[in-house]
């Protein structure tokens, strides 16, 4: 009790100091609040296209939004978002009259902003709608990728139902980034086939145009009618000549998404993995238009003096003191061993990651650069190793989730708790049990070692997601309240009301269609550093990672 009182006094003093000094994090800040990392300006740069006004428009699923960039400065000069029916935009295209169209991948809808500025949904095709493009005479085409494999013609005025052109372009993906060819055929890459095809949109006849790519992600023709292909795995842009000869126009990092040509023939490329946008010219270094970096921060963990961050399409490691990025493992969907990562927790010198996108829990060895083990789980949200077992919160297909326990030696999985209302973060208690959060009910539970009945220890929280323990302290991300709550002694019963470590953090982006509420887990990690506890937390909406330090209890 004496230490708790001392801590409260110290917190009040430090909080006042933060408010007095102004600057980063001062408004509504907690003790010693600082922005440790600030990510890319765009949270996942997907499809790109030039508008009739010369601005470069970028679709971003996880922002979510459509962003208009000044192609010279990279400044975002206009945004469309949820209120404009841009709920999860993956690609976009401009009609001949200047109207803007886009796909909302997780909602399965096609959106439109007319020349009068009015927005609407013009088609509902099912989750997975991804690439979108127009023919020269104004016909609109949409395909599914990653959640379906259909190819459709859509009426731009929504007067007629969509027409299916082909439904057999899979597996798992029809076409990705498409373009209309000078021969009046539709061109697009087949992600899982390593090839680019052209299709007669009237009868569905298909031809292979080029193959041998690692993972072709998008195609575009320049003004001379030359086909350009983005290879997501190779991180390259390849130009294909009339005779089939190939030239590498640009070399960037894996995780490239799409490309666009300006009216004067300049080529721009986007990255879903890093959130960057570049102008590329053969024979010269790419020019950065919008800086890449962290762009989907989720769960995080500490490995000694390193901070490991699950960044959806990348697992990033930083120096926990300086913030220097030490390594990046990027994902190319369906082709990389680590896959996507929404949460990360240390297990000795390894990291346990989860991906509801891949339906996998993985054990990653960062030194060897390999996955030591992987386990199939239905939409896992978070996972922690306690003792010789891995505990997993599983969203499940219907959102009625569960707490699972995996034997990593045999792979055997047992269900411990069912009917959870939005399962979220989980953390080992150091005694063989775990604490876990229910996001929708606002509760934190404790399942002691050897028990089958969890006990409720806290309720009334606002969207609890990540949970962490250090030196008896319990830290919880209240994502819907944009704050970090904490208790100095999590074992106290009854648990008193939570204190606020920090607030005003812009921590959460609302769930999108078929995705779980914890699309990107609001992560928190804590450890003792000398006489202080150091806490890190991800702020998804702000695209930042924060760090604080508070007094630690006296060492035993």
C-alpha positions as CSV (number, residue, x, y, z in Angstrom):
1,X,0.0,0.0,0.0
2,X,2.9,2.4,0.8
3,X,4.4,1.8,-2.6
4,X,1.1,2.2,-4.4
5,X,0.6,5.6,-2.7
6,X,4.2,6.6,-3.6
7,X,3.6,5.6,-7.2
8,X,0.3,7.5,-7.4
9,X,2.1,10.6,-6.1
10,X,4.9,10.2,-8.5
11,X,2.5,9.7,-11.4
12,X,0.6,12.9,-10.5
13,X,3.8,14.8,-10.5
14,X,5.1,13.4,-13.8
15,X,1.7,13.8,-15.5
16,X,1.6,17.5,-14.5
17,X,5.1,17.8,-15.9
18,X,4.0,16.3,-19.2
19,X,1.1,18.7,-19.4
20,X,3.2,21.7,-18.5
21,X,5.9,21.1,-21.1
22,X,3.6,20.8,-24.1
23,X,4.8,19.2,-27.3
24,X,4.6,15.5,-28.0
25,X,1.9,13.7,-26.1
26,X,1.3,16.5,-23.6
27,X,-2.5,16.7,-24.1
28,X,-4.1,14.0,-21.8
29,X,-0.7,12.4,-21.4
30,X,0.3,10.0,-18.6
31,X,3.7,9.9,-16.9
32,X,6.8,10.7,-18.9
33,X,4.8,10.0,-22.1
34,X,6.8,10.0,-25.3
35,X,6.3,9.1,-28.9
36,X,8.9,6.4,-29.4
37,X,8.2,5.6,-33.1
38,X,6.2,7.4,-35.7
39,X,5.4,5.4,-38.8
40,X,4.7,6.0,-42.5
41,X,2.3,8.8,-43.5
42,X,0.1,6.2,-45.2
43,X,-1.0,3.1,-43.3
44,X,-0.6,0.6,-46.1
45,X,-0.4,2.0,-49.6
46,X,-2.5,-0.2,-51.9
47,X,-3.9,0.7,-55.3
48,X,-2.8,4.1,-56.8
49,X,-4.1,6.1,-59.8
50,X,-3.7,9.6,-61.1
51,X,-6.9,11.7,-61.1
52,X,-7.9,14.2,-63.9
53,X,-6.6,17.0,-61.6
54,X,-3.0,15.5,-61.7
55,X,-3.0,14.4,-58.1
56,X,-1.9,10.9,-57.2
57,X,-4.7,9.0,-55.4
58,X,-3.9,6.2,-53.0
59,X,-6.2,3.5,-51.7
60,X,-5.5,2.3,-48.1
61,X,-7.5,-0.6,-46.6
62,X,-6.3,-0.2,-43.0
63,X,-6.5,3.6,-42.8
64,X,-9.2,3.2,-44.1
65,X,-9.4,5.8,-46.8
66,X,-8.7,7.3,-50.2
67,X,-5.9,9.8,-50.1
68,X,-5.0,12.4,-52.7
69,X,-1.2,13.2,-52.8
70,X,0.7,16.0,-54.3
71,X,3.0,13.9,-56.4
72,X,5.9,16.3,-55.9
73,X,5.8,16.9,-52.2
74,X,3.9,13.8,-51.0
75,X,1.6,16.0,-49.0
76,X,-1.9,14.5,-48.4
77,X,-4.2,17.2,-49.8
78,X,-7.6,15.4,-49.6
79,X,-9.1,12.4,-47.8
80,X,-12.2,10.3,-48.3
81,X,-13.1,7.9,-45.4
82,X,-15.9,6.0,-43.7
83,X,-18.4,8.8,-44.2
84,X,-17.7,8.8,-47.9
85,X,-18.3,5.0,-48.3
86,X,-14.5,4.4,-48.5
87,X,-14.7,1.7,-45.8
88,X,-11.8,-0.5,-46.8
89,X,-10.5,0.7,-50.2
90,X,-8.0,-1.6,-51.8
91,X,-7.9,-0.2,-55.4
92,X,-9.4,2.7,-57.3
93,X,-10.0,3.9,-60.9
94,X,-11.2,7.0,-62.6
95,X,-14.0,6.9,-65.2
96,X,-13.6,8.8,-68.5
97,X,-15.8,11.5,-67.1
98,X,-13.6,11.9,-64.0
99,X,-15.8,10.0,-61.5
100,X,-13.9,8.0,-58.9
101,X,-14.6,4.3,-58.2
102,X,-13.0,2.0,-55.7
103,X,-13.3,-1.5,-54.1
104,X,-13.9,-2.1,-50.3
105,X,-12.2,-5.5,-49.9
106,X,-13.5,-6.6,-46.5
107,X,-17.1,-5.3,-47.2
108,X,-17.3,-6.7,-50.7
109,X,-18.6,-3.4,-52.1
110,X,-17.8,-1.0,-54.9
111,X,-17.9,2.7,-54.1
112,X,-18.3,5.7,-56.3
113,X,-17.9,9.5,-56.0
114,X,-19.5,11.2,-58.9
115,X,-18.4,14.4,-60.5
116,X,-21.0,16.2,-58.3
117,X,-19.1,15.0,-55.2
118,X,-21.8,12.6,-54.0
119,X,-20.7,9.2,-52.9
120,X,-22.6,5.9,-53.0
121,X,-22.2,2.1,-53.1
122,X,-23.0,0.8,-56.6
123,X,-22.4,-2.9,-56.2
124,X,-22.1,-5.7,-53.6
125,X,-20.0,-8.6,-54.9
126,X,-18.8,-10.2,-51.7
127,X,-15.6,-10.0,-49.7
128,X,-12.4,-9.9,-51.6
129,X,-13.2,-7.3,-54.2
130,X,-9.8,-5.9,-55.0
131,X,-8.6,-4.6,-58.4
132,X,-10.8,-2.2,-60.4
133,X,-10.3,-0.7,-63.9
134,X,-12.1,0.9,-66.8
135,X,-12.0,0.1,-70.5
136,X,-11.4,2.9,-73.0
137,X,-15.1,3.2,-73.6
138,X,-16.1,3.3,-70.0
139,X,-16.9,-0.3,-69.0
140,X,-16.0,-1.1,-65.4
141,X,-14.3,-4.3,-64.3
142,X,-13.7,-5.7,-60.8
143,X,-12.0,-8.9,-59.6
144,X,-11.7,-10.6,-56.2
145,X,-8.4,-11.6,-54.7
146,X,-7.6,-13.3,-51.3
147,X,-11.3,-13.7,-50.3
148,X,-12.6,-14.9,-53.6
149,X,-11.7,-15.4,-57.3
150,X,-14.5,-13.9,-59.4
151,X,-14.1,-11.5,-62.3
152,X,-17.1,-9.1,-62.9
153,X,-18.3,-6.4,-65.2
154,X,-20.1,-3.7,-63.0
155,X,-22.5,-1.1,-64.3
156,X,-20.9,2.3,-63.3
157,X,-24.4,3.7,-62.9
158,X,-25.7,0.7,-60.9
159,X,-28.7,0.4,-63.3
160,X,-28.0,-3.3,-64.0
161,X,-26.7,-6.1,-61.8
162,X,-23.0,-7.1,-62.1
163,X,-22.2,-9.7,-64.7
164,X,-19.9,-12.6,-64.0
165,X,-17.1,-13.0,-66.6
166,X,-15.2,-15.9,-64.9
167,X,-15.2,-17.6,-61.6
168,X,-12.4,-20.0,-62.1
169,X,-9.3,-17.8,-61.9
170,X,-8.1,-19.1,-58.5
171,X,-6.9,-20.5,-56.4
172,X,-7.8,-17.9,-53.8
173,X,-7.3,-15.0,-56.1
174,X,-8.8,-14.0,-59.5
175,X,-6.8,-11.2,-60.9
176,X,-4.9,-8.5,-58.9
177,X,-4.1,-5.0,-60.1
178,X,-5.6,-4.8,-63.6
179,X,-5.3,-2.5,-66.7
180,X,-7.0,-2.2,-70.0
181,X,-4.8,-3.1,-72.9
182,X,-4.2,-1.4,-76.2
183,X,-5.6,-4.5,-77.9
184,X,-9.0,-4.0,-76.1
185,X,-8.4,-6.9,-73.7
186,X,-8.3,-6.9,-69.9
187,X,-4.9,-7.6,-68.4
188,X,-4.1,-8.7,-64.9
189,X,-1.7,-10.8,-62.8
190,X,-2.5,-14.2,-61.2
191,X,-0.9,-13.9,-57.8
192,X,-0.6,-17.6,-57.1
193,X,0.3,-18.6,-60.6
194,X,3.2,-16.3,-61.3
195,X,1.8,-15.2,-64.6
196,X,0.1,-12.3,-66.3
197,X,-3.0,-13.0,-68.5
198,X,-5.3,-11.1,-70.8
199,X,-9.0,-11.8,-71.0
200,X,-11.7,-11.1,-73.6
201,X,-14.3,-9.6,-71.4
202,X,-17.2,-10.5,-73.6
203,X,-16.6,-14.3,-73.8
204,X,-14.1,-14.9,-71.0
205,X,-11.3,-16.3,-73.3
206,X,-8.0,-16.1,-71.5
207,X,-4.4,-16.0,-72.8
208,X,-1.1,-16.2,-70.9
209,X,0.9,-13.1,-71.7
210,X,4.0,-13.6,-69.5
211,X,5.0,-16.0,-66.8
212,X,7.9,-16.8,-64.5
213,X,7.3,-14.1,-62.0
214,X,7.7,-14.7,-58.3
215,X,4.5,-13.0,-57.3
216,X,3.0,-10.6,-59.8
217,X,0.8,-8.0,-58.1
218,X,-0.3,-5.4,-60.6
219,X,0.1,-4.4,-64.3
220,X,-0.1,-1.1,-66.1
221,X,0.5,0.1,-69.7
222,X,2.5,3.3,-70.3
223,X,1.6,5.8,-73.1
224,X,3.7,3.8,-75.6
225,X,1.6,0.7,-74.9
226,X,4.4,-1.1,-73.0
227,X,3.3,-3.5,-70.2
228,X,4.8,-3.0,-66.8
229,X,4.5,-5.6,-64.0
230,X,5.0,-5.2,-60.3
231,X,6.5,-8.3,-58.6
232,X,5.6,-8.2,-54.9
233,X,8.1,-10.9,-53.9
234,X,11.0,-9.7,-55.9
235,X,10.4,-6.0,-55.1
236,X,10.8,-5.1,-58.8
237,X,9.0,-3.3,-61.6
238,X,9.5,-5.2,-64.9
239,X,8.8,-3.7,-68.4
240,X,7.9,-6.2,-71.1
241,X,8.6,-5.3,-74.7
242,X,6.6,-6.1,-77.8
243,X,8.8,-9.1,-78.4
244,X,8.6,-10.4,-74.9
245,X,12.0,-9.0,-73.8
246,X,12.1,-7.8,-70.1
247,X,13.9,-4.9,-68.5
248,X,13.9,-4.3,-64.7
249,X,12.8,-0.6,-64.4
250,X,13.2,-0.5,-60.6
251,X,14.4,-2.5,-57.6
252,X,12.7,-1.8,-54.2
253,X,11.8,-3.9,-51.2
254,X,9.4,-6.9,-51.2
255,X,5.8,-6.0,-50.4
256,X,5.1,-3.8,-53.4
257,X,1.4,-3.3,-54.3
258,X,0.6,-1.3,-57.4
259,X,1.8,1.3,-59.9
260,X,0.5,4.3,-61.9
261,X,1.7,6.5,-64.7
262,X,1.2,10.3,-64.7
263,X,0.0,12.2,-67.7
264,X,3.6,13.0,-68.6
265,X,4.7,9.4,-68.3
266,X,6.3,9.3,-64.9
267,X,6.0,6.0,-63.0
268,X,4.9,5.7,-59.4
269,X,4.9,2.6,-57.2
270,X,3.2,1.8,-53.8
271,X,3.9,-0.7,-51.0
272,X,1.4,-2.5,-48.8
273,X,4.1,-3.7,-46.5
274,X,5.9,-0.4,-45.8
275,X,3.2,2.2,-46.7
276,X,5.6,4.1,-49.0
277,X,5.2,5.6,-52.4
278,X,8.1,6.2,-54.8
279,X,8.7,7.7,-58.2
280,X,10.9,5.3,-60.2
281,X,13.0,6.0,-63.3
282,X,15.1,3.4,-65.0
283,X,18.8,3.8,-64.2
284,X,18.3,6.1,-61.2
285,X,17.5,5.8,-57.5
286,X,13.8,5.9,-56.7
287,X,12.5,9.2,-55.4
288,X,10.6,8.9,-52.2
289,X,7.2,10.6,-52.5
290,X,5.7,9.4,-49.2
291,X,8.1,7.9,-46.6
292,X,7.8,4.2,-45.8
293,X,8.0,2.7,-42.3
294,X,5.8,1.2,-39.6
295,X,2.2,1.3,-41.0
296,X,0.0,-1.2,-39.2
297,X,1.4,-1.4,-35.6
298,X,-0.2,-4.2,-33.6
299,X,1.1,-6.5,-30.8
300,X,4.6,-6.0,-29.5
301,X,7.1,-7.6,-27.2
302,X,10.6,-7.2,-25.7
303,X,13.5,-9.5,-26.3
304,X,16.1,-8.1,-24.0
305,X,17.2,-4.7,-25.4
306,X,15.1,-5.2,-28.6
307,X,11.5,-4.3,-29.3
308,X,9.7,-6.6,-31.7
309,X,6.6,-5.2,-33.4
310,X,3.9,-7.1,-35.3
311,X,3.2,-4.7,-38.2
312,X,0.7,-6.9,-40.1
313,X,2.7,-7.5,-43.3
314,X,6.0,-7.2,-41.5
315,X,7.7,-8.2,-38.3
316,X,10.0,-5.4,-37.3
317,X,12.8,-5.3,-34.6
318,X,14.0,-2.1,-33.1
319,X,16.6,-1.0,-30.6
320,X,14.5,-0.5,-27.5
321,X,16.6,2.4,-26.4
322,X,17.1,4.4,-29.6
323,X,14.3,3.2,-31.8
324,X,16.7,2.3,-34.6
325,X,15.2,-0.3,-36.9
326,X,17.4,-3.4,-36.7
327,X,15.6,-5.8,-39.0
328,X,12.4,-6.3,-41.0
329,X,10.8,-9.6,-42.2
330,X,8.2,-8.7,-44.8
331,X,5.3,-10.9,-45.8
332,X,4.2,-11.7,-49.4
333,X,0.8,-13.3,-49.0
334,X,0.9,-17.1,-49.4
335,X,4.7,-17.2,-50.1
336,X,6.7,-16.3,-47.0
337,X,7.3,-18.6,-44.1
338,X,6.5,-16.1,-41.3
339,X,3.3,-14.9,-43.0
340,X,1.4,-11.9,-41.5
341,X,1.7,-10.9,-37.9
342,X,-0.9,-9.2,-35.7
343,X,0.6,-10.0,-32.3
344,X,4.0,-10.9,-30.9
345,X,5.1,-12.2,-27.5
346,X,8.5,-13.3,-26.4
347,X,9.2,-16.9,-25.5
348,X,12.8,-17.1,-24.4
349,X,14.8,-15.9,-27.3
350,X,11.9,-16.7,-29.8
351,X,8.7,-14.9,-30.6
352,X,5.2,-16.3,-30.7
353,X,3.1,-14.6,-33.4
354,X,-0.5,-14.8,-34.4
355,X,-2.3,-14.1,-37.7
356,X,-6.1,-14.2,-38.0
357,X,-5.5,-13.6,-41.7
358,X,-3.5,-16.8,-42.1
359,X,-5.3,-18.7,-39.3
360,X,-1.9,-19.5,-37.8
361,X,0.1,-19.3,-34.6
362,X,3.8,-19.4,-35.3
363,X,7.0,-19.7,-33.2
364,X,9.7,-17.5,-34.9
365,X,13.4,-17.8,-34.2
366,X,14.8,-14.3,-35.1
367,X,18.5,-15.5,-34.9
368,X,18.0,-18.4,-37.3
369,X,15.4,-16.5,-39.3
370,X,13.0,-19.4,-39.4
371,X,9.7,-20.6,-38.1
372,X,10.3,-23.4,-35.6
373,X,6.7,-24.4,-35.3
374,X,3.2,-23.4,-36.6
375,X,-0.3,-24.3,-35.5
376,X,-3.6,-24.0,-37.3
377,X,-6.1,-21.9,-35.2
378,X,-9.3,-20.3,-36.4
379,X,-8.6,-16.6,-36.4
380,X,-6.1,-16.3,-33.5
381,X,-5.9,-12.9,-31.9
382,X,-3.1,-13.2,-29.4
383,X,-0.8,-15.9,-28.0
384,X,1.5,-16.3,-25.0
385,X,3.8,-19.0,-23.8
386,X,3.4,-19.9,-20.1
387,X,5.5,-22.8,-18.9
388,X,5.7,-25.4,-21.6
389,X,2.3,-24.5,-23.3
390,X,1.1,-21.8,-25.6
391,X,-2.2,-20.1,-24.8
392,X,-4.2,-18.6,-27.6
393,X,-7.3,-16.4,-27.8
394,X,-9.3,-17.4,-30.9
395,X,-11.9,-15.1,-32.5
396,X,-13.6,-18.0,-34.2
397,X,-15.6,-17.8,-37.4
398,X,-18.6,-16.2,-35.7
399,X,-16.8,-13.9,-33.2
400,X,-17.9,-16.2,-30.3
401,X,-14.4,-16.9,-29.2
402,X,-12.4,-19.2,-27.0
403,X,-9.2,-19.6,-25.0
404,X,-7.1,-22.5,-26.3
405,X,-4.0,-24.3,-25.0
406,X,-1.4,-25.8,-27.4
407,X,1.2,-28.4,-26.6
408,X,4.0,-27.2,-28.9
409,X,5.7,-30.6,-28.8
410,X,2.8,-32.6,-30.2
411,X,0.6,-29.8,-31.6
412,X,-2.3,-31.0,-29.5
413,X,-4.9,-28.3,-28.9
414,X,-7.5,-28.2,-26.1
415,X,-10.2,-25.7,-25.5
416,X,-10.2,-24.2,-22.0
417,X,-12.9,-21.5,-22.2
418,X,-15.7,-20.9,-24.7
419,X,-18.3,-18.2,-25.6
420,X,-15.9,-15.3,-25.1
421,X,-17.3,-11.9,-26.3
422,X,-14.5,-10.7,-28.5
423,X,-11.4,-12.4,-27.2
424,X,-8.3,-10.2,-27.3
425,X,-5.0,-10.1,-25.4
426,X,-3.6,-12.8,-23.3
427,X,-0.5,-12.9,-21.0
428,X,1.0,-15.5,-18.7
429,X,0.9,-14.8,-15.0
430,X,4.3,-16.4,-14.3
431,X,2.6,-19.1,-12.2
432,X,1.3,-21.3,-14.9
433,X,-1.9,-19.4,-15.5
434,X,-3.0,-16.6,-17.8
435,X,-4.9,-13.4,-17.8
436,X,-7.0,-12.6,-20.9
437,X,-9.3,-9.8,-22.2
438,X,-12.8,-9.8,-23.7
439,X,-13.0,-6.8,-26.0
440,X,-16.8,-6.6,-26.4
441,X,-17.7,-7.3,-22.8
442,X,-15.0,-5.0,-21.4
443,X,-13.6,-7.7,-19.0
444,X,-10.3,-9.1,-17.8
445,X,-10.2,-12.7,-16.5
446,X,-7.7,-14.8,-14.7
447,X,-7.3,-18.5,-15.3
448,X,-5.0,-19.9,-12.6
449,X,-2.8,-22.9,-13.2
450,X,-4.7,-26.2,-13.0
451,X,-8.1,-24.5,-13.1
452,X,-10.8,-24.8,-15.7
453,X,-12.9,-21.9,-14.4
454,X,-11.6,-18.3,-15.0
455,X,-12.3,-15.6,-12.5
456,X,-13.4,-12.1,-13.4
457,X,-10.9,-9.6,-12.1
458,X,-11.9,-6.4,-13.9
459,X,-14.9,-5.1,-15.9
460,X,-16.3,-2.0,-17.4
461,X,-13.3,-1.4,-19.6
462,X,-13.6,0.3,-23.0
463,X,-12.5,-2.2,-25.6
464,X,-9.7,-3.9,-23.8
465,X,-7.1,-5.5,-26.1
466,X,-3.5,-6.0,-25.3
467,X,-2.5,-7.0,-21.7
468,X,0.9,-7.0,-20.0
469,X,2.4,-7.8,-16.6
470,X,5.6,-6.5,-15.0
471,X,6.6,-6.4,-11.3
472,X,3.1,-7.1,-10.2
473,X,1.7,-4.3,-12.4
474,X,-1.1,-5.1,-14.9
475,X,-1.3,-2.9,-18.0
476,X,-4.3,-3.0,-20.4
477,X,-4.9,-1.2,-23.7
478,X,-8.4,0.3,-23.6
479,X,-8.5,0.8,-27.4
480,X,-12.0,2.4,-27.6
481,X,-11.0,5.0,-25.0
482,X,-7.5,5.6,-26.5
483,X,-5.8,5.0,-23.2
484,X,-3.6,2.7,-21.2
485,X,-5.1,1.5,-17.9
486,X,-3.0,-0.1,-15.1
487,X,-3.1,-1.5,-11.6
488,X,0.0,-1.5,-9.4
489,X,-1.0,-4.9,-7.9
490,X,-3.0,-7.2,-10.1
491,X,-3.4,-9.8,-7.4
492,X,-5.4,-7.4,-5.1
493,X,-8.9,-8.6,-4.5
494,X,-11.2,-6.9,-5.2
495,X,-9.1,-5.2,-7.8
496,X,-9.5,-1.4,-7.3
497,X,-10.5,1.0,-10.1
498,X,-7.8,1.3,-12.7
499,X,-5.4,4.2,-12.9
500,X,-4.6,5.9,-16.3
501,X,-1.1,5.6,-17.5
502,X,-1.8,7.7,-20.6
503,X,-4.7,8.8,-22.8
504,X,-5.5,10.6,-26.0
505,X,-3.5,8.1,-27.9
506,X,-5.6,7.5,-31.1
507,X,-5.2,3.7,-30.6
508,X,-7.9,2.0,-32.6
509,X,-9.4,1.9,-36.1
510,X,-12.9,0.4,-36.2
511,X,-13.2,-3.1,-37.5
512,X,-13.9,-3.5,-41.2
513,X,-16.5,-5.9,-42.5
514,X,-15.3,-9.5,-42.4
515,X,-12.3,-8.6,-40.2
516,X,-12.4,-9.1,-36.4
517,X,-12.8,-6.2,-34.0
518,X,-9.1,-6.5,-33.1
519,X,-8.0,-6.1,-36.7
520,X,-4.7,-4.8,-35.4
521,X,-4.3,-5.8,-31.7
522,X,-3.6,-2.8,-29.5
523,X,-0.4,-4.1,-28.1
524,X,1.4,-3.3,-24.8
525,X,4.6,-4.7,-23.3
526,X,6.5,-3.9,-20.1
527,X,9.7,-4.8,-18.4
528,X,11.9,-3.6,-15.5
529,X,14.8,-1.4,-16.3
530,X,16.8,-0.6,-13.1
531,X,14.5,1.1,-10.7
532,X,11.8,1.7,-13.3
533,X,9.2,-0.1,-15.3
534,X,9.4,0.7,-19.0
535,X,6.1,0.3,-21.0
536,X,5.6,0.3,-24.7
537,X,2.3,0.4,-26.5
538,X,1.1,0.6,-30.1
539,X,-1.4,3.2,-31.3
540,X,-2.9,1.9,-34.5
541,X,-4.9,4.9,-35.7
542,X,-2.0,7.3,-35.0
543,X,0.5,4.8,-36.5
544,X,2.8,5.2,-33.6
545,X,4.5,3.3,-30.8
546,X,4.7,5.0,-27.4
547,X,7.0,4.6,-24.4
548,X,6.7,5.5,-20.8
549,X,8.6,4.8,-17.5
550,X,7.2,4.7,-14.0
551,X,8.8,3.8,-10.7
552,X,9.2,0.1,-10.0
553,X,8.5,-1.5,-6.6
554,X,11.6,-2.1,-4.5
555,X,13.5,-5.3,-5.4
556,X,12.8,-8.2,-3.0
